[in-house]
Amino acid sequence: MQPTRPLVFWTVTCTLTATALLLLHRVLLPFVLAATFAYLLDPLVNRLERVGMKRTYATLFITGLVIVFVVYLLLLGIPVIGAEVAAFIDNLPTYINRLRALFDDPNHPWVHKFFGLASTGAEQSSGELGPMITGFLQSLWSGGWAVLSIFSLFVVTPIVTVYLIHDWKRIIATLDRSVPPEHRATVRELAGEIDLRLTSFIRGQAMICLMLAAFYAIALRSIGLNHGLLIGIIAGLFGFVPYAGALTGLLLAGSVAVLQFGLIWTPLLAVFGIFFVGQSLADYLLAPILVGNKVHLNPVWLMFALFSFGYLFGFIGLLVAVPLAAGLGVLVRFALGQYFAGANEPLISTAGARMDVDPSKLAGKTTHPWQ
């Protein structure tokens, strides 16, 4: 019965953790971002610590640099975004009039059927739009927790990041000691492989997002689309979630194109072509170069992870779907490999190295050694 005790312990622990995450997923955004920043900034703090700086000062220094950089980006971006929002507010009455005219145009009866509107005049269209606007405002009110979470990013996230970075080595050492000694080498090897995949994805995907934001913004502005700069930035940032950026940008840009040009196919096809080219560049050019083949995610498994984690945890689930799917893929492949290899075979990692190697030398990485 003794060997079953760790299995029971970890099963109960994982079950309780998953239940807590499901119940508290609406307030997890600042903590998830803080853990991500701590994970990415810990190597820089370690380097400063190795040259003689105390970890407390190194943590404050690196975190302060990141905060200054983010504030600088906000100071550069807020005037541009503010100008785009102001232009949208100025054009809003024109957009509403064009939308009503489009709904009431007898030459396009399919618009009524598509949007579920059965009005035959401007007055009846206004009556139909009223409940829609009311429902939208009610959804904003009911989603107040999301607004609160966004506001807390600027207060909670930096504080939690500092504490996590400062205690990162202690957290890793505690997790390492919680693993039974006979399985510690195997867990270290798997953790090293998961760490390699996560860092490769996060850094590579961040570069892809910035490049796509610049491409979408320039391309949309070049075809004369109103608010193309703002739409391009939104699409690029949402690109951290695979396919979400292109779909969001296509929906926004297509809607603005209809309001600006009417039901003309040329601008709509141009918008579709821009996002098709952008997504193709991300999938077939940028991702192989910046991310490489280190993530090893099947497209079907990727889509399932996005839908399932998004359904369970909302926006937080979409953010962490790909990293978690990559980690789960490592564990599943290891379990299947051990099952087919047999219990009497030596434990072999997916890279072909024995499990009893020094974990600090895995793949030449010293980013997050399991001490």
Summary of the structure (lengths in Angstrom):
residues: 371
radius of gyration: 25.1
end to end distance: 29.3
largest distance: 78.9
contacts: 1040
relative contact order: 0.10
helix: 80%
strand: 1%
